[in-house]
Amino acid sequence: MLKTPVVVFTSLSLLLSLSCAGDVKSRSCSDVRQAFTTKGFSVHNLPHQEISGQHLRVCSQGYTCCTSDMEDRIGQQSKLDFEKLVDETSLTIRTIFTSRHKKFDEFFLELLDNSEKSLNDMFVRTYGKLYTHNSEMFEDLFSELKRYYTGGNVNLEEVLNDFWSRLLERMFQLLNSQYTFTDDYLECISKYTDQLKPFGDVPRKLKAQVTKAFIAARSFVQGLMVGREVANRVAKVNISPGCSKALTKMLYCPYCGEMPGLKPCANYCQNVMRGCLANQADLDPEWNLFIDAMLLVADRLEGPFNIEAVMEPIDVKISEAIMTMQDNSMQVSSKVFQGCGHPKAAGVGRSARGISDVFNSRFRPYSPEERPTTAAGTSLDRLVIDIKEKLKESKKFWSSLPDSICAEDEVTDPDEEQCWNSHTKGRYFPEVVKDGLTNQLNNPEVEVDITRPDTFIRQQIMTLRVMTNKLRNAYNGKDVYFQDSSELHYYLQKYKIYNFPVMFDFVSWRIRSLYRSLCLVFSAILKYTNNSKVKKSASSSL
């Protein structure tokens, strides 16, 4: 009597299983094949009907349209897609630093060229052959100023002191041409520069203005260069295995599940991106301090350290100094003769020339309204204002990078119910983790080893820290040391050393520290040795 129900149940089960098998068999992979073809994939080995996914390591092991080979290929493609997303999203900030560095550098170098040309034109017109026969000292001055700006190992104060000493020697000889002067005598003259003040207060004021303005300008352009280099380096992401797996699952596993048009949920995307860009987010605190320091120096460039206001009238200021010495030449000569002795008279035929014969023209007055703009298309004030606005926009960039990527319409679907949640179509429920490496411990999407920070990112953090300290010193008018780019450039390119600012500063600091330590050790050894000798001699005498 029990056999009939059993037979009926068995028959129903068989029919259901056959029906299900028929449904599974009827599910085609044609849409998936078409989607992969559109993406540029070869679908030669892709199944036409769904197959079991037990061979898959990342995507769902249920029925699938993906083979193991295709899963490997979408894994590689997901890395390329991610690199492209980071590159495109960071393009704006990288362009800001690249273009503004180029603009500022061109502006500054052209400003120096214009200042030198203006001085040359004015002095040729005013002093004629007296200037052209002694123009090399002015050429040397501008050459050294340019070398300082471009990163050369130049002491600005020494350069300016040397210029005024040379100018004093030349002028003193011109004003006292009835005498002959030995090199020793000329050296004696230069010793009286500070005491005599033959050029009035111009050298002191100009030195203070030039040094502070050049320190600020050089630090600022170096800061723009460092910002550019750091942004370019950090934009080239290092993709960990955990990140690669999460990217594949987010970007391409919907294809394998026959949902090729399904985009990730925004919150899901944020967790994946925060896991993959955890180290980049840790750059943000030091990056923000660096931007703040850049803004401080920019304020100085707009105000008391305005290099344009210093360099444009430099020809007038030097000419003022020359005229001051002309007016006081008798007193200066008298005091020099008292201090250095009376020089020998020149040979027959040379006589003292009147001062008015030597400097027979006065310089033209300087008008602030004549401040020209250079080919860069703007004055320094407007250029700095533009750079400041762009710098402010770049703050908190690295911590907001994951959200910026996921905010793109082509990346995520704004409909929380019609998006890929890592398993199927529907709402994504896990909470979004905070940014930064330490907060990725509980990231539900990306396996992140929080005990192993990315050393490359840490190097960039140190690079920013070193530059920030230099900018702060420049803000306070203190000179900062930069490696001589002309000497290092060849070796940096040859050995592909791209992190040279931090490397050079760190190594030089370590060398100085080691040197001081060795000095202390040797001093202690010598002291101990001397004490031992004293004790031995004392005991032997006893």
C-alpha positions in Angstrom: 0.0 0.0 0.0 3.0 2.3 0.6 4.5 1.8 -2.8 2.2 4.1 -4.7 3.1 7.3 -2.9 6.8 6.5 -3.1 6.6 6.0 -6.8 4.7 9.2 -7.2 7.2 11.2 -5.1 10.1 9.7 -7.0 8.5 10.6 -10.3 7.9 14.2 -9.2 11.5 14.6 -8.0 12.8 13.3 -11.3 10.5 15.7 -13.2 11.7 18.7 -11.1 15.3 17.8 -11.5 14.9 17.4 -15.2 13.0 20.7 -15.3 15.8 22.5 -13.3 18.4 20.9 -15.6 16.6 22.2 -18.6 16.5 25.7 -17.0 20.2 25.6 -16.3 21.0 24.4 -19.7 18.9 27.1 -21.2 20.9 29.9 -19.5 23.1 31.3 -22.3 26.4 33.2 -21.9 25.9 35.2 -25.0 25.5 38.5 -23.2 28.6 37.9 -21.2 30.6 36.9 -24.3 29.4 40.1 -26.0 30.3 42.2 -22.9 33.8 40.7 -22.7 34.3 41.3 -26.5 33.4 44.9 -26.0 36.0 45.1 -23.3 38.6 43.8 -25.7 38.8 40.2 -24.3 39.1 37.2 -26.5 36.2 34.9 -25.9 37.5 31.9 -27.9 37.6 29.6 -24.9 34.6 31.1 -23.1 31.6 28.7 -22.7 28.4 29.4 -24.6 26.3 28.0 -21.7 26.9 28.4 -17.9 29.2 25.8 -16.4 30.0 24.8 -12.8 32.3 27.4 -11.1 34.1 25.1 -8.8 37.3 25.9 -10.6 37.1 29.7 -9.7 39.2 31.1 -6.9 37.8 34.7 -6.6 34.3 34.8 -8.2 31.4 32.7 -7.1 31.7 29.0 -7.5 28.1 28.6 -8.5 27.1 28.4 -12.2 29.3 30.8 -14.2 30.3 32.0 -17.6 34.0 32.3 -16.7 36.8 29.8 -17.0 39.9 29.8 -14.8 41.8 31.4 -17.7 39.2 34.2 -17.9 39.4 34.7 -14.2 43.1 35.2 -14.4 42.7 37.6 -17.3 40.0 39.7 -15.5 42.3 39.8 -12.5 45.0 41.4 -14.6 42.5 43.7 -16.3 41.1 44.8 -12.9 44.6 46.0 -11.9 44.9 48.0 -15.1 41.5 49.5 -14.6 42.4 50.5 -11.1 45.7 52.0 -12.1 43.8 54.0 -14.8 41.2 55.2 -12.2 43.9 56.4 -9.8 45.8 58.0 -12.7 42.8 59.9 -14.0 41.5 61.0 -10.6 44.9 62.3 -9.6 45.6 64.0 -12.9 44.3 67.3 -11.7 46.5 67.6 -8.7 49.5 66.4 -10.7 48.8 68.9 -13.4 48.5 71.7 -10.8 52.0 71.1 -9.5 53.6 70.5 -12.9 52.1 73.5 -14.6 52.5 75.9 -11.6 56.1 74.8 -11.1 56.8 75.5 -14.8 55.1 78.9 -14.7 56.9 80.1 -11.5 60.2 78.8 -12.7 59.9 80.5 -16.1 58.7 83.7 -14.5 61.5 83.8 -12.0 64.3 83.1 -14.5 62.8 85.7 -16.9 62.6 88.2 -14.1 66.4 87.7 -13.5 67.1 88.0 -17.2 65.0 91.2 -17.4 66.7 92.7 -14.3 70.2 92.0 -15.7 69.3 93.4 -19.1 67.7 96.5 -17.5 70.9 97.1 -15.4 73.1 96.5 -18.5 71.1 98.9 -20.6 71.0 101.6 -17.9 74.7 101.4 -17.0 75.8 101.4 -20.6 73.8 104.5 -21.1 74.9 106.2 -17.9 78.5 105.1 -17.5 79.5 104.0 -21.0 82.9 102.4 -21.3 83.6 102.6 -17.6 80.8 100.0 -17.2 81.5 97.9 -20.2 85.2 97.5 -19.1 84.0 96.3 -15.7 80.8 94.6 -16.5 82.1 91.1 -15.6 81.5 91.7 -11.9 77.8 92.4 -12.6 77.5 89.4 -14.9 79.1 87.3 -12.1 76.5 88.6 -9.6 73.6 87.6 -11.7 75.2 84.3 -12.6 75.6 83.4 -9.0 72.0 84.5 -8.2 70.7 82.2 -10.9 72.9 79.4 -9.6 71.5 79.8 -6.1 68.0 79.8 -7.3 68.4 76.6 -9.4 69.8 74.7 -6.4 73.5 75.5 -6.5 75.6 75.4 -3.3 75.9 79.2 -3.1 76.2 81.4 0.0 74.1 84.5 -0.9 75.7 86.8 1.7 79.2 85.9 0.5 78.2 86.6 -3.1 76.8 90.0 -2.3 79.7 90.9 0.0 82.1 89.9 -2.7 80.3 92.0 -5.3 80.4 95.2 -3.1 84.1 94.5 -2.3 85.0 94.2 -6.0 82.9 97.3 -6.9 84.7 99.3 -4.2 88.1 98.2 -5.5 87.3 99.1 -9.1 85.7 102.5 -8.2 88.5 103.4 -5.8 91.1 102.8 -8.6 89.0 104.8 -11.0 88.6 107.7 -8.6 92.3 107.6 -7.7 93.8 106.8 -11.1 96.9 108.9 -10.4 98.1 106.1 -8.1 99.0 102.5 -8.7 97.6 99.8 -6.3 99.0 96.4 -5.6 96.8 93.4 -4.9 97.7 93.6 -1.2 96.6 97.3 -1.1 93.3 96.4 -2.8 92.7 93.7 -0.3 93.4 96.2 2.5 90.7 98.5 0.9 88.1 95.8 1.1 88.7 95.4 4.8 87.5 98.9 5.4 84.1 98.4 3.5 82.0 97.9 6.7 83.8 100.7 8.6 83.7 103.3 5.8 80.3 102.4 4.3 81.4 104.0 1.0 78.0 103.0 -0.6 75.9 104.2 2.2 73.2 101.9 3.6 72.4 100.4 0.2 74.5 97.2 0.5 73.0 96.3 4.0 69.4 96.9 2.9 69.8 95.2 -0.5 71.5 92.1 1.1 68.6 91.7 3.6 66.0 92.1 0.8 67.8 89.9 -1.7 68.6 87.0 0.6 65.1 86.8 2.1 63.4 87.1 -1.3 65.7 84.5 -2.9 65.4 82.1 0.0 61.6 82.3 -0.2 61.5 82.0 -4.0 63.9 79.1 -4.2 62.2 77.2 -1.4 58.8 77.8 -3.1 59.8 76.5 -6.5 61.5 73.5 -4.8 58.3 72.9 -2.9 56.3 72.9 -6.2 58.8 70.5 -7.6 58.6 68.1 -4.6 54.8 68.3 -4.6 54.9 67.3 -8.3 57.3 64.4 -7.8 55.5 63.1 -4.8 52.1 63.2 -6.5 53.5 61.5 -9.6 55.1 58.7 -7.5 52.1 58.1 -5.2 49.7 58.0 -8.2 51.6 54.9 -9.4 49.9 52.4 -7.0 51.4 49.2 -5.6 48.6 46.6 -5.8 48.7 44.0 -3.1 47.3 40.4 -3.6 44.4 41.2 -1.3 43.6 44.4 -3.2 43.9 42.6 -6.6 41.4 40.0 -5.4 38.9 42.6 -4.2 39.2 44.6 -7.4 38.5 41.5 -9.5 35.5 40.7 -7.4 34.1 44.2 -7.6 34.7 45.0 -11.2 34.4 41.7 -13.1 32.8 39.0 -11.1 29.3 40.4 -12.1 30.3 39.4 -15.7 30.9 35.8 -14.6 27.5 35.7 -12.9 25.8 36.9 -16.1 25.3 40.4 -14.8 27.8 42.3 -17.0 26.0 45.7 -16.8 25.8 45.7 -13.0 28.0 48.4 -11.4 29.2 48.2 -7.8 27.3 49.8 -4.9 29.0 53.1 -3.8 29.6 51.9 -0.2 31.0 48.6 -1.5 33.4 50.6 -3.8 34.5 52.8 -0.9 35.5 49.8 1.2 37.5 48.3 -1.6 39.2 51.6 -2.5 40.0 52.4 1.1 41.6 49.0 1.5 43.6 49.4 -1.7 44.6 53.0 -1.0 45.2 52.7 2.7 48.8 53.7 2.5 48.1 56.6 0.3 45.6 58.0 2.8 48.4 57.9 5.5 50.3 60.4 3.3 47.6 63.0 3.9 48.6 64.4 7.3 52.1 65.2 6.1 50.8 66.4 2.8 48.5 68.9 4.5 51.3 70.2 6.6 53.4 70.6 3.5 50.6 72.5 1.8 50.2 74.8 4.8 54.0 75.5 4.7 53.8 76.3 1.0 50.9 78.8 1.7 53.0 80.5 4.4 55.9 81.0 2.0 53.4 82.2 -0.7 52.3 84.9 1.8 55.9 86.0 2.2 56.3 86.2 -1.6 53.2 88.5 -1.8 54.5 90.7 1.0 58.0 91.5 2.4 59.8 88.8 0.4 58.5 89.8 -3.0 61.3 89.0 -5.4 59.8 91.1 -8.1 59.8 94.2 -6.0 63.5 93.5 -5.0 64.9 92.7 -8.4 63.3 95.1 -10.8 64.8 98.3 -9.2 68.2 96.6 -8.4 69.9 98.6 -11.2 68.7 101.9 -9.6 69.8 100.8 -6.1 73.3 99.9 -7.3 73.5 103.1 -9.2 72.4 105.0 -6.0 75.3 103.3 -4.2 77.8 104.3 -6.9 76.6 107.9 -6.7 76.9 107.8 -2.9 80.5 106.8 -3.2 81.1 109.4 -5.9 79.8 112.1 -3.5 81.9 110.8 -0.6 85.0 109.8 -2.6 87.3 112.4 -1.0 86.5 111.3 2.6 86.7 107.6 1.6 90.1 108.0 -0.1 91.5 110.0 2.8 90.5 107.3 5.4 91.8 104.5 3.2 95.1 106.3 2.8 95.3 106.6 6.6 94.5 103.0 7.2 96.4 101.3 4.3 99.1 103.8 3.7 99.8 106.2 0.9 99.9 104.4 -2.5 102.7 104.9 -5.1 102.1 107.6 -7.7 101.4 106.4 -11.2 103.9 106.9 -14.1 104.4 110.1 -16.0 101.4 111.1 -18.1 98.7 109.9 -15.7 97.0 112.5 -13.6 94.0 112.6 -11.4 90.8 113.0 -13.2 87.9 114.9 -11.9 85.1 112.9 -10.4 82.7 114.6 -12.8 84.8 113.3 -15.7 84.6 109.7 -14.4 80.9 109.7 -13.7 79.4 112.3 -15.9 75.8 111.2 -15.9 73.1 110.6 -13.3 70.7 107.7 -13.5 67.1 108.0 -14.4 64.5 107.9 -11.6 62.7 104.6 -11.0 58.9 104.6 -11.3 56.8 101.8 -9.7 54.3 102.2 -12.5 56.9 100.7 -14.9 56.7 97.3 -13.3 56.4 95.1 -16.4 54.9 91.7 -16.8 57.0 88.9 -18.2 56.1 86.5 -20.9 54.7 84.2 -18.3 51.7 86.6 -18.6 51.3 87.9 -15.1 53.0 89.7 -12.3 54.3 87.8 -9.3 51.4 88.8 -7.1 48.8 87.4 -9.5 50.9 84.3 -10.2 51.2 83.5 -6.4 47.5 84.2 -5.8 46.7 81.6 -8.5 49.1 79.0 -7.1 47.7 79.6 -3.6 44.1 78.9 -4.8 45.3 75.6 -6.4 47.3 74.6 -3.3 44.3 75.0 -1.1 42.2 72.8 -3.4 44.8 70.0 -3.0 44.5 69.7 0.7 43.1 66.3 2.0 43.4 65.0 -1.5 44.9 61.6 -0.6 42.4 60.7 2.1 39.5 61.7 -0.2 40.9 59.8 -3.2 38.8 56.6 -2.6 35.6 58.6 -2.4 36.5 60.6 -5.4 37.0 57.4 -7.5 33.8 55.9 -6.3 31.8 59.1 -6.9 32.4 58.7 -10.7 29.2 57.6 -12.5 31.1 55.1 -14.7 32.4 53.3 -11.6 29.4 52.9 -9.3 25.6 52.9 -9.5 23.8 55.5 -7.3 20.8 53.2 -7.0 21.5 51.3 -3.7 19.1 48.6 -4.7 20.2 48.1 -8.3 24.0 47.6 -7.7 26.5 44.9 -7.2 27.1 44.2 -3.5 29.9 41.7 -4.0 27.5 38.7 -4.2 24.4 39.7 -6.2 22.2 42.6 -7.1 21.0 44.5 -4.0 21.8 46.8 -1.1 25.3 46.7 0.4 25.0 46.4 4.2 28.5 46.4 5.8 29.7 49.7 7.2 32.3 51.8 5.4 35.6 51.7 7.2 37.6 54.8 8.0 40.7 55.7 5.8 44.2 54.9 6.7 46.2 51.7 7.2 45.3 51.0 10.9 41.6 51.2 10.1 41.7 48.4 7.6 41.9 45.7 10.2 38.1 45.1 9.9 37.7 45.9 6.2 35.2 43.3 5.0 36.4 43.5 1.4 40.2 43.8 1.3 42.7 41.7 3.3 45.3 44.3 4.5 48.3 43.6 6.6 48.3 46.6 8.8 51.7 45.6 10.4 53.5 46.2 7.1 53.3 49.8 5.9 54.3 50.5 2.3 57.9 51.6 2.5 57.7 53.6 -0.7 54.8 55.7 0.7 56.8 56.2 4.0 59.7 57.5 1.9 57.4 60.1 0.3 56.1 61.1 3.8 59.8 61.7 4.8 60.3 63.7 1.6 57.4 65.9 2.4 58.6 66.3 6.0 62.0 67.4 4.9 60.6 69.9 2.5 58.1 71.2 5.0 60.9 72.0 7.5 62.8 73.9 4.7 59.7 75.9 3.8 59.2 76.9 7.5 62.8 78.0 7.7 62.3 80.0 4.5 59.2 81.6 5.9 61.3 82.8 8.8 64.0 84.1 6.5 66.5 81.4 7.3 68.6 80.0 4.4 68.0 76.3 3.6 70.4 73.8 2.0 69.5 72.1 -1.2 71.6 69.6 -3.1 73.5 71.1 -6.0 71.2 69.9 -8.8 73.9 70.5 -11.5 76.3 68.1 -9.8 73.7 65.4 -8.8 71.5 65.3 -11.9 73.8 63.1 -13.9 74.1 60.5 -11.2 70.4 60.6 -10.3 69.5 59.8 -13.9 72.2 57.2 -14.3 71.3 55.2 -11.2 67.6 55.9 -11.4 67.5 57.5 -7.9 64.1 59.2 -7.9 63.7 59.9 -4.2 66.8 62.1 -4.0 65.5 65.0 -1.8 64.9 62.7 1.2 67.7 60.4 0.4 70.3 63.2 0.2 69.0 65.0 3.3 68.8 61.8 5.3 72.2 60.6 4.2 73.9 64.0 4.8 72.2 64.2 8.2 73.4 60.7 9.1 77.0 61.5 8.0 77.0 64.7 10.1 75.6 62.8 13.1 78.2 60.0 12.6 81.0 62.6 12.3 79.9 64.2 15.6 79.7 60.9 17.3 83.2 59.9 16.1 84.6 63.2 17.3 83.2 62.5 20.7 84.5 59.0 20.8 88.0 60.0 19.7 88.0 62.9 22.2 87.1 60.4 24.9 89.8 58.0 23.8 92.4 60.8 23.7 91.4 62.0 27.1 91.5 58.5 28.5 95.0 57.9 26.9 96.3 61.2 28.3 95.0 60.4 31.7 96.6 57.0 31.6 100.0 58.5 30.6 99.8 61.0 33.4 99.0 58.3 35.9 101.9 56.1 34.6 104.4 59.0 34.7 103.2 59.9 38.2 103.6 56.3 39.5 107.0 56.0 37.8 108.3 59.2 39.5 107.2 57.8 42.8 
